[in-house]
Every structure is written in C-alpha cells, then in structure tokens.
C-alpha cells in the first residue's frame, strides 16, 4: 500500500514529498526495500550528490549484505574518476570511494554470500592499494648519492592496526577458514573448472593468512597442475602480502 502511495506521488511530480515519505519509511523499517528506493530516488534526481549516494548504498548492504548489485555500485564509485568530491568516505585520490570502506563492504558481503570471482579479484586488489593510502608510516631517507627517497617503516595498514577493527577482522578470518577456505570448497571449485575463482580467493587469502598458509599452498598446486595463467598474478600477491596475519 505504501509503495503504491510513493508511486502516485512520483507520477504526480511530487518528488520532494515522495522522498520525504521514503525517508520516513527508512527510519522505521527493518526491510531493505525503502533503503533501495531511497538510493534509487537519489541516483535519479540528485546523481551528483556522490557522498550521499555512497552512504545510502552502504545502508542497503548493511540491511541486505547479499546484495551484489549494491556492492557493484560501490565498486564502480571506487573506480570513478569523474567526481571531485571529497569526504571521510574517500581515499587517497579525490573522487574515489575509499579502499578501506570498500574492503569493509566486501567483507560484509562475503560474510553473507559466496561471491563470484570478480568480487574476490576486487577484494585482493584492494589489499595491494592499502599501503598506498597510509602515509603516516613513510620515512624520508637519503642514499649515499645524496638523493632523497621514502620507505615504509610499517607494512601493516591502519585498517588493521586499530584495536577494534583488528579484533573484528581476526574473528572474521577465523570464521572464513570454515566458510570460504576449506579443502572441500577448494576441491569443489577446482572440479567445476573455476580456476579464476580459485586464483583470486587465494590472492585474497595471501593478505589475510599469509602466503604460506595451507589453503594457498594447495591452491598453488592446483593452479600449477592446471597450467593456469593466473599463477603469476597469485605470485605477485604472495610477494606483496600486506602482513595482517603478523599483527
């Protein structure tokens, strides 16, 4: 009944009233639908308000973490270089939905869903970007030729050094060992021929559990046996693991 009322307001060109009604429903609803409608209305009528769009899409994922469509929108916003807005949600480069926020949202999605390979690919690539976003651990140095350069003195990103965040991720990683990274699930993915999924899950696991963890060793064996072109990609992640597992 309420949905039809919103439709009537929009058909009557009463956009402001429709938005107010949807906002009211969001405040009192446990369902995801009003959150989706609110985000859709904003995207249609105030597309340039990227900051608010990010918040609204996050709210959808928090209500329904299985929603791959909403996660895809955040991934697109992360890669969007057109916007010049900046806020707490943005990363090192203006206009990008921050890599820290994207990692958290992908993590939330993986808590609730078994994602496709492109989500794991994005997840793994986020970990490689994290050290680039942390500038507090860069030390200025001068070499023997008098040339200045910078080097990182701590390879563990801020996201995993915060006590609460680190504790939450440790609990999540333990759970994922029995959810995403089991021998049974790995064997099932290999038998189905989905070696791309195997490779990108292993790439993500490098950063969470370390490049010598059991899952990655086994995944490498399968990729080697399959002569997969993803071996070089996985090797790159193994060599550049961020070191969360050492904290």
C-alpha positions in Angstrom: 0.0 0.0 0.0 2.8 2.4 1.0 4.7 1.6 -2.2 1.7 2.5 -4.4 1.4 5.8 -2.5 5.1 6.6 -3.3 4.4 5.8 -6.9 1.4 8.1 -7.0 3.5 10.9 -5.6 6.2 10.4 -8.2 3.6 10.2 -11.0 2.2 13.4 -9.8 5.6 15.0 -10.0 5.7 15.4 -6.2 9.3 14.3 -5.9 10.1 16.2 -2.7 7.1 14.6 -0.9 7.9 11.2 -2.2 11.5 11.5 -0.9 10.2 12.6 2.5 7.8 9.7 2.6 10.5 7.2 1.7 12.9 8.7 4.3 10.2 8.3 6.9 9.8 4.7 6.0 13.6 4.1 6.2 13.6 5.4 9.8 11.0 2.8 10.9 11.6 -0.2 8.6 13.6 -3.3 9.0 13.1 -4.2 5.4 15.6 -3.4 2.6 13.1 -2.1 0.1 12.8 1.5 1.5 16.6 1.8 1.5 16.7 0.7 -2.1 14.0 3.1 -3.1 15.8 6.0 -1.3 19.1 5.2 -3.1 17.3 4.9 -6.4 15.5 8.3 -6.0 18.7 10.0 -5.1 20.5 8.5 -8.0 17.7 9.6 -10.4 17.1 13.1 -9.0 20.4 14.1 -7.3 23.0 12.0 -9.1 25.8 14.5 -8.4 25.5 14.0 -4.6 28.0 11.2 -4.7 28.8 11.4 -0.9 25.1 10.7 0.0 24.9 8.0 -2.7 27.7 6.1 -1.0 26.1 6.3 2.4 22.7 5.2 1.0 24.2 2.2 -0.8 26.2 1.2 2.3 22.9 1.3 4.2 21.4 -1.1 1.7 24.3 -3.5 2.1 24.0 -3.3 5.9 20.4 -4.3 5.6 20.9 -6.9 2.9 24.6 -7.9 2.7 23.9 -10.5 0.0 23.0 -7.6 -2.4 25.7 -8.0 -5.1 24.1 -5.2 -7.2 24.7 -2.6 -4.4 28.3 -3.8 -3.9 28.9 -3.5 -7.7 27.8 0.2 -7.4 30.3 0.9 -4.6 33.0 -0.8 -6.7 32.1 1.4 -9.6 32.2 4.5 -7.4 35.6 3.4 -6.1 36.9 3.4 -9.7 35.0 6.6 -10.7 37.5 9.4 -11.5 34.9 11.8 -12.7 33.8 13.1 -9.3 35.9 15.7 -7.5 34.0 15.5 -4.2 35.9 14.5 -1.0 34.7 13.4 2.4 35.6 10.9 5.1 34.4 8.1 2.7 37.0 9.0 0.1 40.5 7.7 -0.2 43.9 9.0 -1.3 42.6 10.2 -4.6 39.6 12.7 -4.8 36.5 11.1 -6.3 37.3 7.6 -5.2 35.2 5.6 -2.7 37.9 4.7 -0.3 39.7 1.4 -0.4 39.2 1.0 3.3 35.5 1.4 3.1 35.3 -0.9 0.1 37.2 -3.7 2.0 34.7 -3.4 4.8 31.7 -3.6 2.5 33.2 -6.6 0.5 33.9 -8.2 3.9 30.3 -7.7 4.9 29.1 -9.2 1.6 31.4 -12.2 2.0 30.0 -12.8 5.5 26.6 -13.4 3.9 27.3 -14.7 0.3 29.6 -16.9 -1.7 30.9 -14.4 -4.2 31.9 -14.7 -7.8 35.5 -14.4 -8.9 35.2 -10.7 -9.9 34.4 -9.8 -6.3 37.4 -11.8 -5.0 39.5 -10.1 -7.6 38.4 -6.7 -6.4 39.0 -7.7 -2.8 42.5 -8.9 -3.5 43.4 -5.7 -5.4 42.1 -3.6 -2.5 44.8 -5.1 -0.2 47.5 -4.0 -2.6 46.2 -0.5 -2.6 46.0 -0.2 1.2 49.7 0.6 1.9 49.5 3.4 -0.7 46.8 5.1 1.3 48.7 5.1 4.6 51.2 8.0 4.6 52.0 8.1 8.3 54.5 5.2 8.0 56.6 6.8 5.3 60.1 7.7 6.3 62.2 10.2 4.4 65.7 8.9 3.7 68.8 10.0 1.8 71.0 7.5 -0.1 74.8 7.5 -0.5 74.5 9.8 -3.5 72.6 12.4 -1.6 69.3 11.5 -3.3 66.2 11.6 -1.2 63.6 8.8 -1.2 60.9 7.4 1.1 60.5 4.0 2.5 57.8 2.3 4.5 58.6 1.5 8.2 55.4 -0.4 8.9 53.8 -2.6 6.3 50.5 -3.2 8.2 47.8 -0.7 7.1 45.9 1.5 9.6 42.7 -0.5 8.9 44.2 -3.5 10.7 46.2 -1.6 13.4 43.1 -0.2 15.1 42.3 -2.5 18.0 38.6 -2.9 17.4 39.0 -3.3 13.6 41.8 -5.8 14.1 39.8 -7.8 16.6 36.8 -7.9 14.3 38.9 -9.0 11.3 40.6 -11.7 13.3 37.2 -13.1 14.2 36.1 -12.9 10.6 39.2 -14.6 9.3 38.8 -17.5 11.7 35.2 -17.9 10.6 36.1 -17.7 6.9 38.5 -20.6 7.3 35.5 -22.8 7.8 33.3 -20.9 5.3 35.3 -19.9 2.3 38.7 -21.5 2.6 38.0 -25.2 3.3 39.6 -28.1 1.5 36.2 -29.3 0.5 35.2 -26.0 -1.1 38.5 -25.7 -2.8 38.2 -29.1 -4.3 34.7 -28.4 -5.4 35.7 -25.2 -7.2 38.6 -27.0 -8.9 36.4 -29.8 -10.0 33.9 -27.3 -11.6 36.8 -25.8 -13.5 36.5 -22.4 -11.9 40.3 -21.8 -11.6 39.8 -18.0 -11.8 37.8 -18.1 -8.6 40.4 -20.3 -7.0 43.2 -17.9 -8.0 41.5 -14.7 -6.7 40.4 -16.3 -3.5 44.0 -17.5 -2.9 45.2 -14.0 -3.7 42.9 -12.5 -1.1 43.9 -15.2 1.4 47.6 -14.2 1.0 46.9 -10.9 2.7 44.6 -12.4 5.4 46.5 -15.6 6.3 50.0 -15.2 4.8 51.5 -16.6 1.6 52.5 -19.9 3.3 49.1 -20.8 4.6 47.7 -24.3 3.9 44.9 -23.0 1.6 47.3 -21.0 -0.6 49.8 -23.9 -0.9 47.1 -26.2 -2.0 45.6 -23.6 -4.4 49.1 -23.1 -6.0 49.3 -26.9 -6.6 46.0 -26.9 -8.4 46.9 -23.8 -10.5 50.3 -25.4 -11.3 48.6 -28.6 -12.4 46.1 -26.7 -14.5 48.9 -24.6 -16.0 46.8 -21.6 -15.2 47.8 -18.1 -16.4 46.7 -16.8 -13.0 49.9 -18.2 -11.4 51.9 -15.0 -12.0 49.1 -12.9 -10.5 49.0 -15.1 -7.4 52.8 -14.9 -7.1 52.6 -11.1 -7.2 50.1 -11.1 -4.3 52.3 -13.6 -2.3 55.3 -11.3 -2.7 53.3 -8.2 -1.7 51.1 -9.6 1.1 50.2 -6.7 3.5 51.0 -8.6 6.6 47.7 -8.6 8.5 48.5 -12.1 9.7 51.5 -10.8 11.6 49.6 -8.3 13.7 
